[in-house]
Amino acid sequence: MAAHSPLPQPEPGSVALIVTKTRVRLVLAGELDLATKAELLRAVREAVRYDQPVEVDTRHVTFMDSSAIAALSRLIQQTDERPVFISPPDVVRFLLDVTQIGELVDVVEHDGELPAATAIERMSRATTSA
């Protein structure tokens, strides 16, 4: 009988919000889907509250479904400035193109220097059970 290697486990999605005096960065990683939708929506609401330019760091996103892209569309609708997506991987670029949200955001290939954060807020699923 041939030995089978175990399938790689999906990387759970994570959402973090970094706030400085001049900008807000939403850092996304792993698989963003229905399981992370509430967490992502809370982070979007919080990011909008600061009324500053918002950067969306998607470099480490491995999967994104329509629920995540819908949450990000709220960011676009609720901010005055175009959000900046940092180095989106192919899966994110595909969704930006297909949904035409890519026409409403700016995409940059390199991350600008982020000053030391004055506040870091971690959105965790543990806090979603309210």
C-alpha beads as a LAMMPS data file, in Angstrom:
LAMMPS data file: protein, C-alpha beads

130 atoms
129 bonds

1 atom types
1 bond types

-500.0 500.0 xlo xhi
-500.0 500.0 ylo yhi
-500.0 500.0 zlo zhi

Masses

1 110.0

Atoms # bond

1 1 1 0.000 0.000 0.000
2 1 1 1.430 3.373 -1.003
3 1 1 1.915 5.975 1.684
4 1 1 -0.007 9.171 1.152
5 1 1 1.221 12.489 2.366
6 1 1 -1.424 14.459 4.188
7 1 1 -3.048 17.295 2.306
8 1 1 -1.900 20.708 3.437
9 1 1 -4.319 22.298 5.844
10 1 1 -5.809 25.630 4.783
11 1 1 -4.284 28.620 6.502
12 1 1 -6.938 30.237 8.689
13 1 1 -7.781 33.780 7.781
14 1 1 -6.632 36.671 9.906
15 1 1 -7.483 40.347 10.022
16 1 1 -5.492 43.057 11.785
17 1 1 -5.922 46.806 11.843
18 1 1 -2.896 49.048 12.296
19 1 1 -3.561 52.701 12.989
20 1 1 -0.986 55.510 12.878
21 1 1 -1.378 59.269 13.047
22 1 1 -1.546 59.539 9.250
23 1 1 -3.052 56.331 7.925
24 1 1 -4.842 53.089 8.574
25 1 1 -3.682 49.690 7.343
26 1 1 -5.898 46.642 7.124
27 1 1 -3.656 43.567 7.094
28 1 1 -5.261 40.430 5.670
29 1 1 -3.772 36.942 5.504
30 1 1 -4.716 33.322 4.898
31 1 1 -8.153 32.227 3.754
32 1 1 -10.771 34.952 3.901
33 1 1 -14.246 33.532 3.601
34 1 1 -17.572 33.342 5.401
35 1 1 -15.758 32.333 8.609
36 1 1 -13.894 35.660 8.681
37 1 1 -16.664 37.871 7.288
38 1 1 -17.836 39.321 10.627
39 1 1 -14.251 39.964 11.697
40 1 1 -13.472 41.709 8.415
41 1 1 -16.642 43.809 8.565
42 1 1 -15.744 44.986 12.085
43 1 1 -12.250 45.924 10.899
44 1 1 -13.699 47.836 7.926
45 1 1 -16.102 49.750 10.203
46 1 1 -13.226 50.618 12.520
47 1 1 -10.924 51.660 9.653
48 1 1 -13.569 54.020 8.272
49 1 1 -14.048 55.591 11.686
50 1 1 -10.536 57.117 11.585
51 1 1 -11.286 59.139 8.429
52 1 1 -7.761 58.576 7.061
53 1 1 -6.384 56.934 3.923
54 1 1 -6.736 53.154 4.139
55 1 1 -4.179 50.657 2.878
56 1 1 -5.202 47.032 2.435
57 1 1 -2.225 44.691 2.735
58 1 1 -3.242 41.514 0.906
59 1 1 0.223 40.053 0.280
60 1 1 -0.427 36.979 2.409
61 1 1 -3.982 36.187 1.311
62 1 1 -4.212 32.611 0.005
63 1 1 -7.957 32.519 -0.694
64 1 1 -10.749 35.063 -0.821
65 1 1 -14.410 34.467 -1.548
66 1 1 -17.308 36.757 -2.364
67 1 1 -18.099 37.452 1.305
68 1 1 -14.639 38.960 1.802
69 1 1 -14.776 41.006 -1.383
70 1 1 -18.241 42.254 -0.332
71 1 1 -16.805 43.431 2.989
72 1 1 -13.994 45.233 1.165
73 1 1 -16.523 46.882 -1.147
74 1 1 -18.045 48.501 1.947
75 1 1 -14.651 50.051 2.633
76 1 1 -14.691 51.564 -0.837
77 1 1 -18.248 52.880 -0.414
78 1 1 -17.613 54.435 2.985
79 1 1 -14.283 56.218 2.429
80 1 1 -13.617 59.452 0.606
81 1 1 -10.181 58.400 -0.669
82 1 1 -9.485 55.396 -2.840
83 1 1 -8.143 52.506 -0.758
84 1 1 -4.677 51.285 -1.736
85 1 1 -4.169 47.532 -2.142
86 1 1 -0.603 46.459 -1.454
87 1 1 0.823 43.675 -3.651
88 1 1 -2.372 41.697 -4.142
89 1 1 -1.739 38.064 -5.101
90 1 1 -3.382 36.575 -8.189
91 1 1 -6.453 35.365 -6.265
92 1 1 -7.168 38.903 -5.054
93 1 1 -6.370 40.517 -8.418
94 1 1 -8.780 38.114 -10.092
95 1 1 -11.622 39.121 -7.769
96 1 1 -10.812 42.821 -8.126
97 1 1 -11.005 42.423 -11.910
98 1 1 -14.100 40.212 -12.072
99 1 1 -16.091 42.392 -9.684
100 1 1 -14.721 45.602 -11.240
101 1 1 -13.766 46.782 -7.761
102 1 1 -10.246 47.111 -9.134
103 1 1 -11.423 50.238 -10.937
104 1 1 -12.228 51.856 -7.578
105 1 1 -8.949 51.167 -5.771
106 1 1 -5.282 51.857 -6.343
107 1 1 -2.864 48.940 -6.512
108 1 1 0.792 49.299 -5.570
109 1 1 3.465 46.653 -5.906
110 1 1 5.692 47.766 -3.064
111 1 1 4.887 48.551 0.511
112 1 1 5.698 52.049 1.694
113 1 1 7.389 52.423 5.029
114 1 1 4.860 52.170 7.820
115 1 1 5.808 54.302 10.832
116 1 1 5.614 52.732 14.254
117 1 1 1.965 52.175 14.972
118 1 1 0.402 54.232 17.707
119 1 1 -2.265 51.581 18.105
120 1 1 -2.672 48.050 16.886
121 1 1 -6.042 46.425 17.063
122 1 1 -6.257 42.719 16.463
123 1 1 -9.614 41.475 15.388
124 1 1 -9.912 37.884 16.492
125 1 1 -12.643 35.340 16.071
126 1 1 -12.540 34.789 19.820
127 1 1 -14.123 38.213 20.242
128 1 1 -16.848 37.598 17.665
129 1 1 -18.950 35.518 20.032
130 1 1 -20.708 38.527 21.480

Bonds

1 1 1 2
2 1 2 3
3 1 3 4
4 1 4 5
5 1 5 6
6 1 6 7
7 1 7 8
8 1 8 9
9 1 9 10
10 1 10 11
11 1 11 12
12 1 12 13
13 1 13 14
14 1 14 15
15 1 15 16
16 1 16 17
17 1 17 18
18 1 18 19
19 1 19 20
20 1 20 21
21 1 21 22
22 1 22 23
23 1 23 24
24 1 24 25
25 1 25 26
26 1 26 27
27 1 27 28
28 1 28 29
29 1 29 30
30 1 30 31
31 1 31 32
32 1 32 33
33 1 33 34
34 1 34 35
35 1 35 36
36 1 36 37
37 1 37 38
38 1 38 39
39 1 39 40
40 1 40 41
41 1 41 42
42 1 42 43
43 1 43 44
44 1 44 45
45 1 45 46
46 1 46 47
47 1 47 48
48 1 48 49
49 1 49 50
50 1 50 51
51 1 51 52
52 1 52 53
53 1 53 54
54 1 54 55
55 1 55 56
56 1 56 57
57 1 57 58
58 1 58 59
59 1 59 60
60 1 60 61
61 1 61 62
62 1 62 63
63 1 63 64
64 1 64 65
65 1 65 66
66 1 66 67
67 1 67 68
68 1 68 69
69 1 69 70
70 1 70 71
71 1 71 72
72 1 72 73
73 1 73 74
74 1 74 75
75 1 75 76
76 1 76 77
77 1 77 78
78 1 78 79
79 1 79 80
80 1 80 81
81 1 81 82
82 1 82 83
83 1 83 84
84 1 84 85
85 1 85 86
86 1 86 87
87 1 87 88
88 1 88 89
89 1 89 90
90 1 90 91
91 1 91 92
92 1 92 93
93 1 93 94
94 1 94 95
95 1 95 96
96 1 96 97
97 1 97 98
98 1 98 99
99 1 99 100
100 1 100 101
101 1 101 102
102 1 102 103
103 1 103 104
104 1 104 105
105 1 105 106
106 1 106 107
107 1 107 108
108 1 108 109
109 1 109 110
110 1 110 111
111 1 111 112
112 1 112 113
113 1 113 114
114 1 114 115
115 1 115 116
116 1 116 117
117 1 117 118
118 1 118 119
119 1 119 120
120 1 120 121
121 1 121 122
122 1 122 123
123 1 123 124
124 1 124 125
125 1 125 126
126 1 126 127
127 1 127 128
128 1 128 129
129 1 129 130
